Amino acid sequence: MATDTTSPAQPAGLRESKKQETRQLISDHATRLFIAQGFEQTTIAEIATAARVAKKTVTNYFARKEDLALDHQDAFIASLAHTVTARRPGESALAALRRAFADAAAAADPVFGFSGPAFARMIADSPTLTACLRGLHDQRESALAQALATAVGAPPDDITVRTAAGLLGTVHRILFQRIQGLTLAGHPNNEITETITAEGASAFDMLEAALAHYAIA
């Protein structure tokens, strides 16, 4: 007699895979429309039609219209905090973040601002997305403060923790904006990487006196 060797986890895994495919499909069509006709000018109904799904399906996957354009929000918000949490033994928070930024610049990582000219223009031309991005920078800094507080055993509202997070968050915000500016000016990624690596080193150098020995693992 034949036995059923299907794993109970398979159907759930297939369903999750299908959900991810649908989510990506909707996001891809949304981005294409946003770039072609502007974020504010594009409707959820148009995105649903392009993706061949119901309007309700779009809103089930993406609670806000902004989420369709900025769909790597979680990775962005967690990026600096994760770097601090995963820093090497003997490495300070500053050294870890400096190293991670250099690696991200070399890889032209989209999370750090390497979005391409069309996407960068889409954001720059949209007051809604520009405001949303400012909020994401703020959330990233808050997450960094939490990680630093844990690292040094201080409460998150400790003035030293907040100041350190503010300094480190501001440098990353400035470098992100610089990458976007160079992208909009038409510079290719290899040139941006060369420029931002040097400028990033100078920016982090300015923090050495204050943070070189702070939050050492």
Beta strands, then each sheet from edge to edge (+ up, - down):
end
